[in-house]
C-alpha cells in the first residue's frame, strides 16, 4: 500500500466550477495539485458537504486535468442537493485520495484489450480510468471499448467524453430508445460472443450491485479477468467503522479501504 493511501490528507479545497450537465446530474471541479498528482482511477474523495450533515459523502474521482479534479454526481438526497448549490470560490472539506483503484498496469503485459462497462452513474470512475489507459503505449495498438447502460437515452452519461478519448462506444438502454435494447451485461455477452478474443480481454466495471454480480458471473463463465468498483455507503471512508464490510474468499474486507475495486473472483456474491 502506498504512502498516499496510508496518510490521506484532510484539506480545504476550492471549487472552480459546479454545474448541471443534464436532469439531476452535476459536475464539480476542484483545484488541488496534491490530489491531482496522487489520485488513481477507482479511488474516491470523502467530502464534508455541510456543517448540518454529520457524515461525509464519498465521490469517485471522475477526471483529472492539470491541477484540477472533476467529480460527477447525481442529486439523490439532501447532501447532494446541498452540494449542487455550492458556488465557485467556496471551499469543501475533503479527505483523499482514498481506497484502492483499478489495476491497469497489467495491460502492459498479458492483456491488451480493455472493456469498460458502466451502469448509470458508474461511468464516473471509468472516465478517469480511460484517461490513464490512453497513456499506456501497448494499449494504443488496440481500440479499447466502453459499454454504457442506462434506463433510457436521457440517462446516458459521458458518451462524448469516451469518444474524444478514442474509445469505441456501445450503448444499451432498457427501453431501446438508443443502442442495444436490454441491459449492459447482456450487451457485454453479445460482444464477447461475436467480437473479442477472450485471451486478451480484461473487464473493468462500475455500476449497481446486481449489474456487477452479473458481470462477475459472465467473467467466470467466459474465464475472463474482471475488476469491479463497488458502490457502498461509507461512514468513515478510512476503514475504521467497519460499516461497509463485504464477504470475500479471504474473509471480510472493507470496501472503503480494501476496495472499492476488487477482482470479481475474490467476492462471495
C-alpha positions as CSV (number, residue, x, y, z in Angstrom):
1,X,0.0,0.0,0.0
2,X,1.3,3.4,-0.9
3,X,2.2,6.2,1.4
4,X,-0.7,8.2,0.0
5,X,-3.2,5.5,0.9
6,X,-1.8,5.3,4.4
7,X,-1.9,9.0,5.0
8,X,-4.8,10.7,3.1
9,X,-4.9,14.4,3.6
10,X,-7.7,16.4,5.0
11,X,-7.8,19.7,3.1
12,X,-10.0,22.7,2.3
13,X,-10.3,22.6,-1.4
14,X,-11.5,25.4,-3.6
15,X,-14.5,25.0,-6.0
16,X,-13.6,26.1,-9.5
17,X,-16.9,25.3,-11.1
18,X,-20.1,23.5,-10.2
19,X,-22.7,23.0,-13.0
20,X,-25.6,20.9,-14.2
21,X,-25.0,18.6,-17.2
22,X,-28.4,17.1,-17.5
23,X,-31.5,16.4,-15.4
24,X,-30.2,15.6,-11.9
25,X,-26.6,15.2,-12.9
26,X,-23.9,17.7,-12.0
27,X,-20.1,18.1,-12.3
28,X,-18.0,19.9,-9.7
29,X,-14.4,20.9,-10.5
30,X,-12.0,21.2,-7.6
31,X,-8.4,22.7,-7.6
32,X,-5.7,20.8,-5.7
33,X,-2.3,19.8,-7.0
34,X,-1.7,17.2,-4.4
35,X,-4.9,15.3,-5.2
36,X,-4.4,15.7,-9.0
37,X,-0.9,14.2,-8.7
38,X,-1.6,11.4,-6.3
39,X,-5.1,10.1,-7.3
40,X,-5.6,6.9,-9.2
41,X,-8.7,5.7,-11.2
42,X,-11.1,4.0,-8.8
43,X,-10.1,6.0,-5.8
44,X,-12.5,8.4,-4.2
45,X,-12.8,11.6,-2.1
46,X,-14.8,11.8,1.1
47,X,-16.4,15.2,1.3
48,X,-18.0,17.0,4.2
49,X,-20.8,18.8,2.4
50,X,-22.3,20.9,5.1
51,X,-21.9,21.5,8.9
52,X,-25.5,20.3,9.4
53,X,-24.7,16.9,7.7
54,X,-22.7,14.7,10.1
55,X,-21.5,12.0,7.7
56,X,-19.2,12.7,4.8
57,X,-20.2,11.6,1.3
58,X,-17.9,9.5,-1.0
59,X,-17.4,10.5,-4.6
60,X,-15.4,8.8,-7.3
61,X,-12.7,10.8,-8.9
62,X,-14.1,11.4,-12.4
63,X,-11.3,13.2,-14.3
64,X,-8.0,14.9,-13.6
65,X,-6.8,17.8,-15.7
66,X,-3.6,19.5,-14.7
67,X,-4.2,20.6,-11.0
68,X,-8.0,20.1,-11.2
69,X,-10.2,17.2,-10.3
70,X,-13.7,16.6,-11.5
71,X,-16.5,14.9,-9.6
72,X,-19.6,13.6,-11.4
73,X,-22.6,13.2,-9.2
74,X,-26.3,12.7,-9.2
75,X,-28.7,14.7,-6.9
76,X,-30.5,11.9,-4.9
77,X,-30.9,13.4,-1.4
78,X,-30.3,16.2,0.9
79,X,-26.5,16.0,0.8
80,X,-26.1,16.1,-3.0
81,X,-28.9,18.7,-3.2
82,X,-26.8,21.0,-1.0
83,X,-23.7,20.1,-2.9
84,X,-25.4,21.1,-6.2
85,X,-25.9,24.6,-4.7
86,X,-22.3,25.2,-3.9
87,X,-20.7,28.1,-5.8
88,X,-17.4,28.9,-7.5
89,X,-14.9,30.2,-4.9
90,X,-16.4,28.3,-2.0
91,X,-14.4,25.6,-0.2
92,X,-15.1,22.0,0.6
93,X,-13.6,19.9,3.4
94,X,-12.1,16.9,1.6
95,X,-10.3,13.7,2.7
96,X,-8.4,11.8,-0.1
97,X,-7.4,10.1,-2.2
98,X,-9.0,7.1,-0.5
99,X,-9.3,3.4,-1.4
100,X,-7.7,1.0,-3.8
101,X,-8.2,1.7,-7.5
102,X,-8.1,-0.3,-10.7
103,X,-5.0,-2.3,-11.6
104,X,-4.5,-1.1,-15.2
105,X,-0.7,-1.7,-15.3
106,X,-1.3,-5.3,-16.3
107,X,-2.3,-4.0,-19.8
108,X,1.5,-3.7,-20.4
109,X,1.8,-7.5,-20.1
110,X,-0.7,-10.2,-20.8
111,X,-3.8,-8.2,-21.6
112,X,-4.2,-5.8,-24.5
113,X,-8.0,-5.1,-25.0
114,X,-9.7,-3.5,-22.0
115,X,-13.5,-3.4,-21.9
116,X,-15.0,-0.8,-19.7
117,X,-18.6,-1.5,-18.5
118,X,-20.6,1.3,-16.9
119,X,-24.1,1.3,-15.5
120,X,-25.7,4.7,-14.8
121,X,-23.5,7.0,-12.6
122,X,-20.9,4.1,-12.7
123,X,-19.3,6.0,-15.6
124,X,-17.8,8.4,-13.1
125,X,-14.5,6.5,-12.2
126,X,-14.3,4.8,-15.6
127,X,-13.7,8.1,-17.4
128,X,-10.6,8.7,-15.3
129,X,-9.5,5.1,-16.0
130,X,-10.0,5.7,-19.7
131,X,-7.7,8.7,-19.5
132,X,-4.9,6.5,-17.9
133,X,-5.5,3.7,-20.4
134,X,-4.7,6.0,-23.3
135,X,-1.3,6.7,-21.7
136,X,-0.3,3.1,-21.9
137,X,1.8,2.6,-25.2
138,X,0.9,-1.0,-25.7
139,X,-2.9,-0.4,-25.4
140,X,-2.8,2.0,-28.4
141,X,-2.4,-0.9,-30.8
142,X,-6.0,-2.0,-30.0
143,X,-9.1,0.2,-29.8
144,X,-10.4,-0.1,-26.3
145,X,-14.2,-0.3,-25.9
146,X,-16.7,1.1,-23.4
147,X,-20.2,-0.1,-22.8
148,X,-22.6,2.3,-21.2
149,X,-26.0,1.2,-19.9
150,X,-29.0,3.2,-18.6
151,X,-32.7,3.1,-18.4
152,X,-33.2,5.3,-21.4
153,X,-31.3,7.6,-23.7
154,X,-31.7,10.6,-21.4
155,X,-29.8,8.8,-18.7
156,X,-26.7,8.1,-20.8
157,X,-23.7,10.0,-19.4
158,X,-20.2,10.8,-20.7
159,X,-20.6,9.3,-24.2
160,X,-18.8,12.1,-25.9
161,X,-16.0,12.1,-23.4
162,X,-15.2,8.5,-24.2
163,X,-15.4,9.2,-27.9
164,X,-12.9,12.0,-27.6
165,X,-10.5,9.7,-25.8
166,X,-10.7,7.4,-28.8
167,X,-12.8,4.5,-27.3
168,X,-15.2,2.5,-29.3
169,X,-18.6,3.2,-27.7
170,X,-21.6,0.9,-27.5
171,X,-24.8,1.8,-25.6
172,X,-27.5,-0.3,-24.0
173,X,-30.9,1.1,-22.8
174,X,-33.6,-0.8,-21.0
175,X,-36.3,0.7,-23.3
176,X,-34.3,0.5,-26.5
177,X,-34.5,4.3,-27.0
178,X,-30.9,4.2,-28.2
179,X,-28.4,1.4,-29.0
180,X,-28.9,-2.2,-27.8
181,X,-32.2,-2.9,-26.2
182,X,-31.6,-4.6,-22.9
183,X,-29.2,-4.2,-20.0
184,X,-25.5,-3.6,-20.4
185,X,-24.5,-7.0,-19.1
186,X,-26.5,-8.6,-22.0
187,X,-24.6,-6.3,-24.4
188,X,-21.4,-7.5,-22.9
189,X,-22.3,-11.1,-23.5
190,X,-23.3,-10.3,-27.1
191,X,-19.9,-8.5,-27.6
192,X,-17.9,-11.4,-26.2
193,X,-19.8,-13.9,-28.3
194,X,-19.3,-12.0,-31.6
195,X,-16.2,-9.7,-31.5
196,X,-13.5,-10.2,-29.0
197,X,-10.5,-12.5,-28.4
198,X,-11.1,-13.7,-24.8
199,X,-7.5,-14.4,-24.3
200,X,-6.5,-10.8,-24.4
201,X,-9.6,-9.2,-22.8
202,X,-10.0,-7.7,-19.3
203,X,-13.1,-6.1,-17.9
204,X,-13.3,-3.0,-15.7
205,X,-16.8,-2.2,-14.4
206,X,-18.7,0.1,-12.1
207,X,-22.5,0.3,-11.5
208,X,-25.3,-1.1,-9.4
209,X,-24.6,-4.2,-7.4
210,X,-27.0,-6.5,-9.5
211,X,-25.1,-5.5,-12.7
212,X,-21.7,-6.2,-11.1
213,X,-22.9,-9.5,-9.8
214,X,-24.0,-10.5,-13.4
215,X,-20.7,-9.3,-14.8
216,X,-18.9,-11.5,-12.2
217,X,-20.9,-14.5,-13.5
218,X,-20.0,-13.6,-17.1
219,X,-16.3,-13.3,-16.3
220,X,-16.4,-16.7,-14.6
221,X,-18.3,-18.3,-17.4
222,X,-16.0,-16.9,-20.1
223,X,-12.9,-17.3,-18.0
224,X,-12.0,-13.6,-18.2
225,X,-10.4,-11.5,-15.5
226,X,-12.6,-8.6,-14.3
227,X,-12.3,-5.9,-11.8
228,X,-15.3,-4.0,-10.4
229,X,-15.8,-0.9,-8.3
230,X,-18.4,-1.5,-5.6
231,X,-20.8,1.2,-4.5
232,X,-21.4,1.4,-0.8
233,X,-22.4,3.9,1.9
234,X,-19.2,4.8,3.7
235,X,-19.4,6.3,7.2
236,X,-15.7,7.0,7.9
237,X,-14.2,6.2,4.5
238,X,-10.9,5.1,6.0
239,X,-11.7,1.6,7.3
240,X,-12.3,2.3,11.0
241,X,-16.1,2.0,11.4
242,X,-16.5,-1.4,9.5
243,X,-19.8,-0.2,8.1
244,X,-19.0,-1.3,4.5
245,X,-17.7,-4.8,5.1
246,X,-18.3,-7.5,2.4
247,X,-17.6,-11.2,2.4
248,X,-14.7,-12.4,0.2
249,X,-12.9,-15.7,-0.2
250,X,-10.1,-14.2,2.0
251,X,-12.6,-13.3,4.7
252,X,-14.3,-9.9,5.5
253,X,-12.9,-6.9,3.7
254,X,-13.7,-3.2,3.9
255,X,-14.9,-1.7,0.7
256,X,-13.6,1.8,1.5
257,X,-10.1,0.6,2.5
258,X,-9.5,-2.8,0.8
259,X,-11.5,-1.6,-2.2
260,X,-13.7,-0.1,-3.6
261,X,-12.1,-2.0,-6.6
262,X,-12.0,-5.8,-6.3
263,X,-11.4,-8.7,-8.6
264,X,-14.7,-10.4,-9.2
265,X,-13.3,-13.8,-8.3
266,X,-12.5,-12.5,-4.8
267,X,-16.0,-11.6,-3.8
268,X,-18.6,-14.0,-2.4
269,X,-21.6,-12.7,-4.3
